[in-house]
Amino acid sequence: MPPMITDTMHSPFARLQPISLTDVTLDDTIWAVRQQQNRTTILPYQYGVCESTGRIDNFRLASGKIQADFRGLFFNDSDVYKWLEAAAWALITPDAELTKTVDNLIQEIAAAQGDDGYLNTYFMFDKAAERWQNLTVMHELYCAGHLIQAAIAHQRTTKNDALMQIARRFADLICATFGADKRPGTDGHPEIEMALVELYRATGEKRYLEQAQYFLDARGYGIIGGAEYCQDDMPFRERKALAGHAVRALYLCAGAADIFMETGDVALLQTLETVWQHTVTRRSYVNGGIGSRHEGEAIGSDYELPNASGYGETCAAIASVMWNWRMLQITGSGLYADVMEHTLYNAVLPGVSLDGTTYFYTNPLANDGTHRRQPWFECACCPPNIARTLASLPGYCYSVSPEGVWVHLYARNDAKLTLPDGREIMLDQTTRYPWHGAITIELASVPTDNTFSLFLRIPAWCEDGARLVINSDVYTGELIPGTYLEIRRAWQLGDMLVLTLPMPVRRIESHPNIVENHGHVALQRGPILYCVEGVDQPNIDLDTLVLTENDFHADYEPETLSGVVVLRGHAATMTRPQAWQQQLYRTYKPARLLQTRVPLTAIPYFAWANRAAAPMRVWLRG
């Protein structure tokens, strides 16, 4: 997550340094609305479900406060820890009721911890002898990782170390248990690697970093069975492509990126860059989703990207954002920022309904109307993962470096940023992005030593020529899509930059090896991917629509789907000269287009399935 580097410790092999979440106040944007909804609706709702499904009772059971059976899946502790992390980030905004809930929950967790520091509510009492016996599937270290991340978030936002003490006791036990000269092992579901590096950054205790290195380097030698599914089929540095369980693969990449930032292990970075390039050019959906197979929740083969049967787990999208965020900090490359932004809007945001109470686990790009968000899941990894992502969003907006301030995401906000040398800068960003491409950034405060750079991201999708005006002067240099533009000068209070990013409706085509998409196009405007939904095209088979025109009107409609830009235009429909009655195959007869145009409405893909059940398509005949 964004707060991977503490306020007092900068990773030595990263070009950029993340900011504190308290540095940015979002206002009047998609993300500001979602953040507020996260505090007022999503977090209370999810806590209630954690109570009603026994996830929190499992801690009371483990401490002996209640007599009952363990409820749910063996890794249910992780859902509670992810909720705690989300709540901790939300407490940047003071909330007495939420603080009380968090404090009470921490007390329940503390009471469940063993004398030796062990903490997993499934492996208690009669199951205590089974601890650490099946790391391949039982998720003990995975759960520990989420506990550690929640503890770091809680300490940073509240300055209270109650949860941190619990997490460190467990982390110390893990360090004392596993190693080349101790008990061999690593977790079947990567997560502990990220958490231990973050704990090293928060505490300065090098043993946590060394333990993360051990867990990464232990993979690939059959130590947990040798399966591709759990990233044990080959040493990480030998990888040329990601495979197996999508979330596990992406979490492992995020952990490896963290380890590189602290150690400078060039072989890790080379592997990360190799597998990233392969993933984004051969194994990623047009919405940024990763993982095409239901079997094993797996990344498929090259160009294996089916639409209706695609998996695209929400957690995999979140993991992709986490990985790309880390690669952005390492390199300062706009390539990673583009994937991060695109995935946030088009693969993470669809995972939660507009009212915040139902969720997608999988995210297909075509559906007959039967796929709907659910209030919860037995395996509920995605809902609290969404909550912690929404809570941490301000941290994605900017980074700093010795040269100056990097602007990653465009959203209306006020930011107070501190450069590594201690100079403070205040920025006011005004925009209606992602619905409008005009962004105004005003220097609200500049230090006495006022020469520094502003790095403005020129999104890769902006192919029609970005334009920049600084005060009243038109910038005449080149603005290259997919890169950061550096503006270095002696800034004055009130200086203003106006960046304009044209947002025509673009037709996207896919690589010809994605056979299912032959002759089809998708619609995108700015960073937003669109789809068509049967609600807006009644009595029309979406598979027969043909985009014969590209004359779309893009209008912001505040009453539609909680306020979105809707695309309206026309299409033709395809028909056959004879109906297919009692036939599955026949001699080829060319299709033809009807001469009569039909109205076409496209909505943001993230907003589908929020109205009546109806078919949906992202890819349309072109």
VOVEX-692482 format. One record per residue (C-alpha): residue in one letter; x, y, z; residue number from 1. Coordinates in steps of 0.02 Angstrom, whole numbers, plus 32768, in hexadecimal, padded with zeros to 4 digits. Each point is the difference from the previous one (the first is absolute). Example, Ala and Ser with C-alpha at 12.3 -4.5 7.8 and 13.67 -1.06 7.14 Angstrom:
% VOVEX-692482
  type     u     v     w  seq
     a  8267  7F1F  8186    1
     s  8045  80AC  7FDF    2
***
This chain:
% VOVEX-692482
  type     u     v     w  seq
     m  8000  8000  8000    1
     p  803B  80B5  7FED    2
     p  803F  8016  80B3    3
     m  808A  7F83  7FDF    4
     i  8088  807B  8035    5
     t  7FF7  8053  80A9    6
     d  800C  80BA  801F    7
     t  80AF  7FEA  8046    8
     m  804D  7F82  7F8A    9
     h  801E  800C  7F45   10
     s  8028  7F65  7F9B   11
     p  80B0  8018  7FBD   12
     f  7FE3  7FB1  7F55   13
     a  7F5D  8059  7FD5   14
     r  8000  809E  7F98   15
     l  7F60  8043  804D   16
     q  7FC1  800A  80B2   17
     p  7F47  7FE8  8029   18
     i  7FA6  8084  8062   19
     s  7F9A  7FEE  809E   20
     l  7F46  7FEA  7FEA   21
     t  7FE7  8099  806E   22
     d  8057  806B  7F7C   23
     v  7F6C  7FFC  7F87   24
     t  7F4A  802E  8018   25
     l  7F92  7FC3  7F72   26
     d  7F67  8067  7FD4   27
     d  7F6D  7FE8  7F8A   28
     t  8043  7F73  7F93   29
     i  7FD4  7F4A  7FE3   30
     w  8085  7FD3  807F   31
     a  7FCB  8080  8082   32
     v  7F4D  7FC0  7FF5   33
     r  803C  7F4D  8012   34
     q  8070  802C  8092   35
     q  7F6F  8050  805B   36
     q  7F92  7F6C  7FD6   37
     n  8087  7F8D  8042   38
     r  7FFA  8056  80AA   39
     t  7F44  8012  800E   40
     t  7FBE  7F64  7FAB   41
     i  8080  7F7E  7FCC   42
     l  8063  7FF2  80A2   43
     p  7F68  7FF4  8074   44
     y  7FAD  7F85  7F89   45
     q  8099  7F91  7FF4   46
     y  801E  8002  80BB   47
     g  7F4C  7FC7  801A   48
     v  801A  7F70  7F86   49
     c  80A3  7FCF  8056   50
     e  7F9D  7FF4  80A2   51
     s  7F6A  7FA5  7FB8   52
     t  806B  7F80  7FA4   53
     g  8068  7FD5  8099   54
     r  80A4  804A  7FC4   55
     i  8013  8068  809D   56
     d  7FB4  7F7A  806F   57
     n  8090  7F92  7FC8   58
     f  8075  8071  8063   59
     r  7F8E  7FF5  8098   60
     l  8000  7F44  7FEC   61
     a  80BE  7FFD  7FF6   62
     s  8010  8066  80A0   63
     g  7F84  7F93  805D   64
     k  7F7D  8088  8014   65
     i  7F7C  7F98  7FAB   66
     q  7FE3  7F46  7FE4   67
     a  7FD7  7FDC  7F4B   68
     d  8041  7FB2  7F61   69
     f  8073  805C  7F89   70
     r  7F98  804D  7F75   71
     g  802C  8018  7F4A   72
     l  809E  7FE2  7F9D   73
     f  80A6  7FE3  8054   74
     f  8046  80A7  7FC3   75
     n  7F6F  806C  803A   76
     d  8072  8060  8076   77
     s  8046  8059  7F68   78
     d  7F57  804F  7FDA   79
     v  7FFD  804C  80AD   80
     y  80B2  8042  7FED   81
     k  7FDB  804E  7F57   82
     w  7F67  8053  804A   83
     l  806E  8040  808E   84
     e  807C  8048  7F85   85
     a  7F74  8058  7FA2   86
     a  7FBA  8045  80A3   87
     a  80AC  803A  8036   88
     w  801B  8065  7F61   89
     a  7F4F  8046  8010   90
     l  802E  8040  80AF   91
     i  8069  8086  7FAE   92
     t  7F58  8056  800D   93
     p  7FD7  7FFA  80BC   94
     d  7F6A  7F94  8027   95
     a  7FD9  7FD6  80B5   96
     e  7F8A  7F6F  7FD9   97
     l  8078  7FAF  7F85   98
     t  8090  8018  807A   99
     k  7F9D  7FA6  8087  100
     t  7FD8  7F70  7F8A  101
     v  80B6  7FF0  7FCD  102
     d  8040  8007  80B3  103
     n  7F84  7F7B  8038  104
     l  8030  7F90  7F6F  105
     i  80B9  8012  8028  106
     q  7FDA  7FC8  80B2  107
     e  7FAB  7F64  7FBD  108
     i  8098  7FDC  7F93  109
     a  8079  801C  808F  110
     a  7FA0  7F88  806F  111
     a  800A  7F79  7F7A  112
     q  80BE  8009  7FED  113
     g  8064  7F72  8049  114
     d  8089  8014  8082  115
     d  8084  7FE0  7F7B  116
     g  7FB5  8082  7F8B  117
     y  7FA5  7F87  7F8C  118
     l  7F5B  8041  7FBF  119
     n  7F89  7FA3  7F8E  120
     t  7F52  7FD9  803F  121
     y  7FF0  7F62  7F98  122
     f  8097  7FAB  804E  123
     m  7FC8  8005  80B4  124
     f  7FE4  7F7C  8085  125
     d  7FEF  7F55  7FAB  126
     k  804B  8043  7F5E  127
     a  8099  804E  8052  128
     a  806B  7F6A  7FD1  129
     e  7FDD  8024  7F47  130
     r  8052  80AB  8000  131
     w  807D  801D  7F73  132
     q  7FDE  7F4E  7FBF  133
     n  7FB1  8030  7F59  134
     l  8041  80A8  7FC7  135
     t  7FCE  7FD9  7F4D  136
     v  7F47  801A  801C  137
     m  7FDB  8035  80B2  138
     h  802D  80B9  7FF1  139
     e  804E  801A  80AD  140
     l  8086  8075  7FBF  141
     y  7F84  8055  7F8C  142
     c  7F91  802A  8094  143
     a  8098  803C  8062  144
     g  802E  8074  7F71  145
     h  7F56  8054  8003  146
     l  800C  8013  80BD  147
     i  80A9  8057  7FEC  148
     q  7FBF  8076  7F79  149
     a  7F69  802D  806B  150
     a  8072  8022  8094  151
     i  8070  8075  7F9C  152
     a  7F69  805F  7FC0  153
     h  7FB7  800E  80AF  154
     q  80A1  803E  804F  155
     r  801C  8081  7F77  156
     t  7F53  804B  8008  157
     t  7FDD  7FF6  80BB  158
     k  80B0  8000  804D  159
     n  7FBF  7F6E  8068  160
     d  8070  7F67  8001  161
     a  7F84  7F82  804C  162
     l  7FE9  7FA0  7F5D  163
     m  80B7  8017  7FD2  164
     q  8035  7FA8  809F  165
     i  7F94  7F6B  7FD1  166
     a  8042  7FFD  7F4E  167
     r  80B6  800D  8034  168
     r  7FF0  7F71  807C  169
     f  7FBC  7F92  7F74  170
     a  8083  803F  7F85  171
     d  808A  7FDB  807C  172
     l  7FBF  7F4F  8015  173
     i  7FFE  7FEB  7F42  174
     c  80B4  803E  7FF4  175
     a  8035  7F89  808A  176
     t  7FA7  7F6D  7FAD  177
     f  802A  8007  7F47  178
     g  80A5  8009  7FA5  179
     a  8086  7FA0  7FA3  180
     d  8049  7FC6  80A5  181
     k  7F57  7FEE  8056  182
     r  7F5A  7FBE  7FC3  183
     p  7FF7  8005  7F41  184
     g  7F64  8049  7FB3  185
     t  7FA6  808E  7FAB  186
     d  7F48  8027  7FEB  187
     g  7F95  7FBA  7F75  188
     h  7FAB  80AA  7FF2  189
     p  8082  808C  7FF6  190
     e  7FDA  8097  806E  191
     i  8079  7FEF  8091  192
     e  808F  8042  7F93  193
     m  7FB0  80AB  7FEA  194
     a  7FCD  8009  80B6  195
     l  80AC  7FD8  8046  196
     v  8056  8081  7F93  197
     e  7F82  8082  8038  198
     l  801F  7FCC  80B4  199
     y  80BB  8017  7FE4  200
     r  7FDE  80AF  7FBF  201
     a  7F92  8028  8094  202
     t  8079  7FBF  8084  203
     g  80AE  7FFE  7FB3  204
     e  8015  7F4B  803A  205
     k  8063  7FAC  7F75  206
     r  7FCB  7F50  8031  207
     y  7F55  8022  7FB3  208
     l  804D  802C  7F59  209
     e  8070  7F67  8006  210
     q  7F6A  7F93  8027  211
     a  7FA3  8046  7F68  212
     q  8098  7FD8  7F95  213
     y  8003  7F4F  8042  214
     f  7F48  7FE2  7FD9  215
     l  8018  8041  7F4E  216
     d  80A0  7F9E  7FE0  217
     a  7FBB  7F5E  8049  218
     r  7F84  7FF4  7F70  219
     g  8020  7F96  7F68  220
     y  8052  7F6B  8052  221
     g  7F66  7F9A  802B  222
     i  7FFF  8038  80B5  223
     i  7F42  800F  7FFD  224
     g  7FDD  7F80  7F7A  225
     g  804A  804D  7F64  226
     a  7F5A  8035  7FB1  227
     e  7FEF  8090  7F86  228
     y  7F5B  8027  8057  229
     c  805B  8040  809B  230
     q  809C  8046  7FAB  231
     d  8072  7F72  8035  232
     d  8027  7FB8  7F54  233
     m  809E  8064  7FE2  234
     p  806E  807F  805A  235
     f  7FB9  80AF  7FED  236
     r  8099  8044  7FA6  237
     e  7FEB  7F7F  7F76  238
     r  7F50  8035  7FD3  239
     k  7FDC  8042  7F52  240
     a  7F43  8003  8013  241
     l  7F80  7FFC  808B  242
     a  7F93  7F67  8012  243
     g  7F99  7FA5  8081  244
     h  7F89  8052  807B  245
     a  7FF4  80B6  7FC8  246
     v  7FF5  8054  80AA  247
     r  808F  7F9A  8046  248
     a  806F  8026  7F6B  249
     l  7FDE  80BB  8009  250
     y  8016  800A  80BC  251
     l  80A6  7FA9  7FEC  252
     c  8037  8080  7F7F  253
     a  7FD0  808D  8076  254
     g  8065  7FAF  808A  255
     a  8096  7FE8  7F8D  256
     a  7FF5  80B8  7FCF  257
     d  8003  802F  80B8  258
     i  8099  7F95  801C  259
     f  8059  804E  7F6B  260
     m  7FDF  80AF  8044  261
     e  805B  7FD2  80A1  262
     t  808C  7F93  7FBB  263
     g  8022  8039  7F4F  264
     d  8000  7F4C  7FC3  265
     v  8009  8022  7F45  266
     a  7FCC  7F4F  7FD2  267
     l  7F59  801E  8056  268
     l  7FE1  80A0  7F9E  269
     q  802D  7FAC  7F5C  270
     t  7F84  7F75  8023  271
     l  7F79  807B  8032  272
     e  8016  8066  7F62  273
     t  8000  7F63  7F94  274
     v  7F62  7FB5  8048  275
     w  7FA8  80AA  8004  276
     q  801F  801A  7F47  277
     h  7FC2  7F51  7FDA  278
     t  7F65  8015  806C  279
     v  7FC5  80A7  7FB9  280
     t  801F  7FCE  7F4A  281
     r  7FBC  7F4E  8003  282
     r  7F9B  7FD7  809C  283
     s  7F9B  8099  8034  284
     y  7F4C  802A  7FDB  285
     v  7FD0  80A5  7FB0  286
     n  7FC0  803C  80A9  287
     g  80A6  7FD6  8054  288
     g  7FC0  7F60  804F  289
     i  8074  7F6A  800F  290
     g  7FD1  7F49  800E  291
     s  7F97  7FAE  7F79  292
     r  7FDE  7F53  8048  293
     h  7F81  7FCC  8082  294
     e  8063  7F61  801C  295
     g  8085  802D  807F  296
     e  7FD0  80B9  7FF5  297
     a  8091  8000  7F87  298
     i  8058  806C  7F82  299
     g  7FE6  7FAE  7F57  300
     s  8074  7FE6  7F6E  301
     d  8033  808B  7F8A  302
     y  7F67  8056  7FB4  303
     e  7F8A  7F8D  805E  304
     l  7F86  808A  8030  305
     p  7F4C  7FC6  7FED  306
     n  7F79  807F  8025  307
     a  7F65  7FAA  8045  308
     s  8061  7F76  8058  309
     g  808F  806F  8039  310
     y  802A  8000  80BA  311
     g  8053  80A8  8022  312
     e  7FF9  7FF4  80BD  313
     t  7FED  80A8  8058  314
     c  8090  7FD3  8075  315
     a  8070  7FE3  7F69  316
     a  7FD9  80AF  7FC1  317
     i  802B  8047  80AB  318
     a  80A1  7F9B  8002  319
     s  802C  8045  7F54  320
     v  7FEA  80B1  8040  321
     m  8071  7FD8  8093  322
     w  8087  7FB8  7F8F  323
     n  7FF7  808E  7F82  324
     w  8006  807F  808D  325
     r  80A2  7FB5  803D  326
     m  804B  7FFA  7F51  327
     l  7FD1  80B8  7FEC  328
     q  805D  802C  80A0  329
     i  8098  7F9F  7FC4  330
     t  800A  804A  7F52  331
     g  7F98  809E  7FF3  332
     s  7FBF  7FB9  7F5B  333
     g  7F56  8034  7FBF  334
     l  7FE5  7F50  7FBD  335
     y  7FD9  7FC1  80AE  336
     a  7F97  8097  802E  337
     d  7F94  7FE5  7F66  338
     v  7FDD  7F4A  802B  339
     m  7FDF  8030  80B5  340
     e  7F81  8085  7FD3  341
     h  7FAB  7F98  7F7B  342
     t  7FEF  7F6D  8076  343
     l  7FBE  806A  808F  344
     y  7F72  8047  7F97  345
     n  7FD6  7F69  7F96  346
     a  802C  7F63  8063  347
     v  7FFE  8032  80B9  348
     l  7F6C  8077  8002  349
     p  7F87  7F84  7FAE  350
     g  801C  7F8F  8097  351
     v  7F89  8064  806E  352
     s  7F50  803A  7FDA  353
     l  7FD4  80B8  7FF8  354
     d  7FA9  7FF4  80A9  355
     g  8096  7FA8  804E  356
     t  7FA3  7F66  8040  357
     t  801B  7F7A  7F7A  358
     y  809D  7FC0  7FAE  359
     f  8048  7FA6  7F6A  360
     y  807E  7F76  801C  361
     t  8016  7FE2  7F45  362
     n  7FF1  8081  7F77  363
     p  7FD2  7FBE  7F52  364
     l  7FFB  8074  7F69  365
     a  7F60  7FB5  7FBB  366
     n  7F6B  7FB6  8058  367
     d  7F4D  7FC9  7FE0  368
     g  7FC0  805E  8098  369
     t  8010  7F75  8080  370
     h  80A4  803C  804D  371
     r  7FD5  8076  808F  372
     r  805E  8047  8094  373
     q  7FE9  7FA4  80A4  374
     p  7FEE  8043  80B2  375
     w  8090  7F90  8038  376
     f  805D  7F60  7FD4  377
     e  8035  7F66  8060  378
     c  80AF  8029  7FC2  379
     a  7FF1  80BA  8021  380
     c  80AE  803C  7FD4  381
     c  7FC3  8085  7F85  382
     p  7F89  806E  8067  383
     p  807B  8033  8089  384
     n  808A  800C  7F7D  385
     i  7F95  8081  7FA6  386
     a  7FE4  805B  80A4  387
     r  80B9  8012  8027  388
     t  8024  8037  7F4E  389
     l  7F7B  8088  8005  390
     a  803D  803A  80AB  391
     s  80B3  8012  7FC2  392
     l  7FDA  8059  7F5C  393
     p  804A  80AC  802D  394
     g  80AA  7FAF  800C  395
     y  7FFE  7FD7  7F47  396
     c  7FEC  80B2  7FC4  397
     y  80B1  8041  8016  398
     s  80B3  7FCF  8024  399
     v  8099  8069  8027  400
     s  80B7  7FF2  7FD2  401
     p  8099  806F  8019  402
     e  7FD1  8056  7F5D  403
     g  7F4E  802D  8031  404
     v  7F4A  7FC7  7FFD  405
     w  7FB7  7F79  7F8F  406
     v  7F48  8009  7FD4  407
     h  7FBE  7F51  7FDD  408
     l  7F42  8009  800B  409
     y  7F95  8092  7FD0  410
     a  7F75  8023  807C  411
     r  7FC1  809A  8058  412
     n  8068  8010  809F  413
     d  8067  806B  8073  414
     a  80AE  7FBE  8022  415
     k  8087  8030  807C  416
     l  809E  7FA6  7FCA  417
     t  80AC  7FF8  804E  418
     l  8099  7FE5  7F93  419
     p  808B  7F8E  8040  420
     d  8066  8099  8032  421
     g  7F71  803F  806E  422
     r  7FBB  8088  7F8E  423
     e  7F43  800C  8006  424
     i  7F92  8020  7F69  425
     m  7F44  8015  7FF8  426
     l  7F9E  7FDC  7F62  427
     d  7F49  801C  7FD8  428
     q  7FC3  7F91  7F73  429
     t  7F59  8027  7FAE  430
     t  7FB3  7F8D  7F7E  431
     r  7F68  7F9B  7FCD  432
     y  8070  7F71  7FCA  433
     p  7FDF  7F77  7FCA  434
     w  7F66  804C  7FAC  435
     h  805C  809B  7FC2  436
     g  80B5  8013  7FCA  437
     a  8023  80AD  8046  438
     i  8071  7FFF  809A  439
     t  8035  809D  805D  440
     i  808E  7FF7  807F  441
     e  8023  809B  8068  442
     l  8098  801C  806E  443
     a  7FAC  802B  80A5  444
     s  80A2  8006  8062  445
     v  80B6  7FFC  7FCB  446
     p  809E  7FF6  806A  447
     t  8083  8087  8007  448
     d  8072  7F93  7F98  449
     n  7F7E  7FFB  7F76  450
     t  8059  7FA7  7F71  451
     f  7FBF  7F50  7FE8  452
     s  7FA8  7F97  7F7D  453
     l  7F4C  7FD1  7FE5  454
     f  7FEE  7F5C  7FA1  455
     l  7F58  7FF8  7FA7  456
     r  7FC6  7F59  7FBE  457
     i  7FC9  8001  7F4B  458
     p  7F91  7F65  7FF7  459
     a  8023  7F81  7F78  460
     w  7F4B  800A  7FC7  461
     c  8015  80B9  7FD5  462
     e  802E  7FE8  7F49  463
     d  7FAB  809E  7FBF  464
     g  807C  807E  8043  465
     a  8007  803E  80B2  466
     r  8011  80BB  801D  467
     l  8050  805C  8092  468
     v  7FF6  80B6  8032  469
     i  806D  8043  808E  470
     n  7FB2  80A0  803F  471
     s  7FD9  8052  7F59  472
     d  808C  7FAF  7F9C  473
     v  7FDF  7F6E  7F8D  474
     y  8080  7F76  801A  475
     t  8053  7FDE  7F58  476
     g  8060  7F63  802B  477
     e  7FC9  7F50  7FD7  478
     l  7F80  7FA9  806D  479
     i  801B  7F46  7FE1  480
     p  7F74  7F88  802F  481
     g  8036  7F7E  807F  482
     t  8087  806C  804F  483
     y  8017  8084  8086  484
     l  8020  80B2  7FC9  485
     e  807D  8058  8071  486
     i  7FE4  80BA  801D  487
     r  8091  8047  8064  488
     r  8003  80B6  8031  489
     a  8003  8079  8091  490
     w  7F4A  7FF7  8032  491
     q  7F9E  8092  8046  492
     l  7F68  8001  8070  493
     g  7F65  7FF9  7F92  494
     d  8056  7FB6  7F67  495
     m  7F82  7F9C  7F9F  496
     l  800D  7F71  7F85  497
     v  7F6E  7FCE  7F92  498
     l  8015  7F57  7FAE  499
     t  7F7E  7FD1  7F7E  500
     l  7FEE  7F4A  7FCD  501
     p  7F8B  7FE8  7F6B  502
     m  7F81  7F75  801B  503
     p  7FB6  7FC5  7F5C  504
     v  7FA7  7F58  7FFD  505
     r  8082  7F82  7FC8  506
     r  7FE4  7F57  7FAE  507
     i  8074  7F7E  804C  508
     e  802F  7F63  7FA1  509
     s  8059  7F69  8046  510
     h  8095  7F9B  7FC6  511
     p  7FCC  7F8B  7F72  512
     n  8033  7F69  8069  513
     i  7F6C  8023  8074  514
     v  7F90  7FA0  7F8A  515
     e  7F5D  8024  805B  516
     n  8012  80BA  7FDD  517
     h  801A  7FF4  7F43  518
     g  7F9B  8088  7FAC  519
     h  7FD0  804E  80A6  520
     v  802D  80A3  8055  521
     a  7FEE  8047  80AE  522
     l  7FD9  80B5  802C  523
     q  806B  806C  8071  524
     r  7FF9  80B7  802B  525
     g  8090  8047  8065  526
     p  802F  7F7C  8080  527
     i  7F51  7FB4  8005  528
     l  7FD1  7F5F  7FA6  529
     y  7F4B  7FF3  7FC7  530
     c  7F83  7F75  7FE5  531
     v  7F4F  7FEF  7FC0  532
     e  7F79  7FB9  8071  533
     g  7F58  7FBA  7FCE  534
     v  7FA8  8079  8074  535
     d  8027  808A  7F83  536
     q  7FE3  7F97  7F62  537
     p  7F59  7FA7  8022  538
     n  7FC7  7F7C  7F84  539
     i  80AA  7FFF  7FA8  540
     d  8077  7F6C  8002  541
     l  80A6  8052  8031  542
     d  805F  7F81  7F99  543
     t  7FAF  8045  7F62  544
     l  8036  80B5  801C  545
     v  807F  8044  7F84  546
     l  805A  80A5  801E  547
     t  7FF2  8049  7F52  548
     e  8014  80B1  8042  549
     n  8075  8057  8078  550
     d  7F97  809C  801D  551
     f  7FE2  7FF4  80BA  552
     h  7FC2  8089  8073  553
     a  8052  7FFB  80AB  554
     d  7F91  804F  8083  555
     y  800E  8004  80BC  556
     e  7F5C  7FC4  8049  557
     p  7FFA  801E  80BC  558
     e  7F64  7F96  8018  559
     t  8043  7F6A  7FA2  560
     l  8060  7F7C  8064  561
     s  802D  807D  8089  562
     g  8047  8079  7F80  563
     v  8063  7FC5  7F68  564
     v  8029  8036  7F4F  565
     v  7F90  7F9D  7F8B  566
     l  8029  7FE3  7F49  567
     r  7F6C  800D  7F89  568
     g  8004  7FDA  7F47  569
     h  7FBE  7F85  7F81  570
     a  8027  7F53  7FC0  571
     a  7FC0  7F86  7F80  572
     t  7FC4  7F52  8026  573
     m  803C  7F63  7FA8  574
     t  7F84  7F82  7FBF  575
     r  8007  7F5F  7F9D  576
     p  7FA1  7FE1  7F5D  577
     q  7FB0  7F67  804F  578
     a  7FDA  7FDB  80B5  579
     w  8064  7F79  8058  580
     q  7F75  7F85  8023  581
     q  8030  7F53  803E  582
     q  80B1  801B  7FBD  583
     l  80A7  800F  8055  584
     y  8068  8002  7F60  585
     r  7FD9  8021  7F49  586
     t  804C  8039  7F5C  587
     y  8045  80B0  8013  588
     k  7F8B  808E  7FD2  589
     p  8041  80B3  8011  590
     a  7FB3  806C  8086  591
     r  7FB9  80A8  7FD2  592
     l  7FE1  80A2  805B  593
     l  7F56  804D  8016  594
     q  7FF3  80AC  7FB5  595
     t  7FA0  8045  8094  596
     r  806D  8047  808A  597
     v  7FDB  7FD8  80B4  598
     p  802B  806E  8095  599
     l  8097  7FC9  8065  600
     t  802B  802D  80B3  601
     a  80A4  7FD1  8053  602
     i  8025  8011  80BA  603
     p  80A2  7FF1  8062  604
     y  802B  7F49  8018  605
     f  801A  801C  80BA  606
     a  7F47  802E  8011  607
     w  7FB1  7F69  7FAC  608
     a  7F8B  7F8B  805F  609
     n  7FC0  808B  8072  610
     r  7F53  8002  7FB2  611
     a  7F8A  7F77  7FC6  612
     a  8053  7F5E  7FCA  613
     a  8029  8007  7F46  614
     p  8084  7FC6  7F84  615
     m  80A3  8061  7FF4  616
     r  808B  800B  7F80  617
     v  80A6  805C  7FFC  618
     w  8036  7FC3  7F53  619
     l  7F89  802D  7F71  620
     r  8008  7FD7  7F49  621
     g  805B  808A  7FA4  622
***
